[in-house]
Amino acid sequence: MKKTSQELFDAAVKVLPGGVNSPVRAFRAVNLAPRFIQRADGAHIYDVEGNEYLDYVCSWGPMILGHNHPVIREAVERAVVDGLSFGAPTAREVEIAQRMVELVPNIEMVRMVNSGTEAVMSAIRLARGATGRDKIIKFEGCYHGHSDCLLVGAGSSALAGGHPTSAGVPQDVVRHTLTAQFNDLASVETLLQANENQVACVIVEPVAANMGVVGPKPGFLAGLRTLCDQYGALLIFDEVITGFRLGLGGAQAYFGVKADIVTFGKIIGGGMPVGAYCASRALMEEVAPCGPVYQAGTLSGNPVAMAAGLAQLRYLKEHPEVYTHIDALATRLAEGMRKAAAETGAPVTVNQIGSLLAPFFTPDAVSTFVDAKGSDVGKYARYFANMLEQGIYLAPAQFEAMFLSNAHTKEDVDRTIEAVRASLAAL
Ligand SMILES: *Cc1c(COP(=O)(O)O)cnc(C)c1O
């Protein structure tokens, strides 16, 4: 007999903390037991019981073409035949870097790593190494992976789990991490002024997508650029979510603002564990073996991962209409959700930028972290359960984004809006 999700979870909690390998998957923020997934195809995922769900998690962003896309699957199958890892350079690493340099503004060189966490951690090291400064400025509610110095006022499941600042991180390490408020330039300027000639970089999610979805106010990102130039700090765009999602040029192209270092993950791996940090040649040649900033990886540039990422980036470049499709679907969904909220009298605010969106259970506009935290997470949990019941798989926590993929259809979106209406009415 095949095991049920509940049986698997009961076994899992005995050998994995919380039964999972990444906290949000445990469904704790929605007070349920997680579904164990058997397989996924297109816009749908299937649990071990065979239940089908319309998926708005999309593996937290990477599956922009939908699950099990034949182009990516076949690229991986071809790569596997040649061997899983060599610990030596391969042609695909060159090609993916060339492609990224060609598509992403203001970058001349790329270093591939194995996760978004690693990409951002290394980008911070590069910024510190290149400037000779120790302090960094991040924004409360922005998530940049789980390296020590960035687990301060973090978003995503660090926030949902009640530990935005992690235990196990020495005070000595985080005293170099300064925290500003997203969409509040004055809070950044105050820190830069008070720490003159000490701040290596300002790191930001250009669209904050780990506190729900909160877009930058007009002028916010450009203002960061100006402040960084004024104070000699580097500007890091953490595009682990926005990279190749807001378009081929990412947030830099979308908002017309130049970053000094850009980090990627998620989409560039096509579902495999990949990250990358990128910058000008001058900055990247600070990295080993060219320069004194050390960074390495046994499996970095892994041939199978590169094959998946390369196939996805190639497909996106050849089919820019993917972006028109997913952006239009997200707009349709956001508008439908707002209408459903108005008709059911539910106090819900929906934020949407490109193919990213999130509902907040508050009647007020959400443009800051404080606004986002104003959402009624108990209501989100009940809404999540209602949606799951209707076969719609959402992020099992308020402070996450909904992701559209090219496999989603108008019909999927319209069905989702009806489910939202029923869920909100049931609240
Ligand atoms: C997911 C994410 C990360 C961390 O990436 P991992 O691959 O989970 O380590 C970093 N920054 C942002 C903006 C993310 O969304």
The ligand as a MOL file (V3000), in Angstrom:
LIG
                    3D

  0  0  0     0  0            999 V3000
M  V30 BEGIN CTAB
M  V30 COUNTS 15 15 0 0 0
M  V30 BEGIN ATOM
M  V30 1 C 14.7370 32.2530 -2.4980 0
M  V30 2 C 15.5180 33.5010 -2.2660 0
M  V30 3 C 16.8430 33.4710 -1.8340 0
M  V30 4 C 17.5210 32.2020 -1.3810 0
M  V30 5 O 17.6470 31.2740 -2.3870 0
M  V30 6 P 17.8450 29.7190 -1.9930 0
M  V30 7 O 18.0620 29.0600 -3.2910 0
M  V30 8 O 16.5900 29.3200 -1.2810 0
M  V30 9 O 19.0270 29.6590 -1.0900 0
M  V30 10 C 17.5400 34.6520 -1.7960 0
M  V30 11 N 16.9740 35.8070 -2.1450 0
M  V30 12 C 15.6970 35.8830 -2.5460 0
M  V30 13 C 15.1220 37.1950 -2.9620 0
M  V30 14 C 14.9120 34.7380 -2.5970 0
M  V30 15 O 13.6290 34.8150 -2.9460 0
M  V30 END ATOM
M  V30 BEGIN BOND
M  V30 1 1 1 2
M  V30 2 1 2 3
M  V30 3 2 2 14
M  V30 4 1 3 4
M  V30 5 2 3 10
M  V30 6 1 4 5
M  V30 7 1 5 6
M  V30 8 2 6 7
M  V30 9 1 6 8
M  V30 10 1 6 9
M  V30 11 1 10 11
M  V30 12 2 11 12
M  V30 13 1 12 13
M  V30 14 1 12 14
M  V30 15 1 14 15
M  V30 END BOND
M  V30 END CTAB
M  END
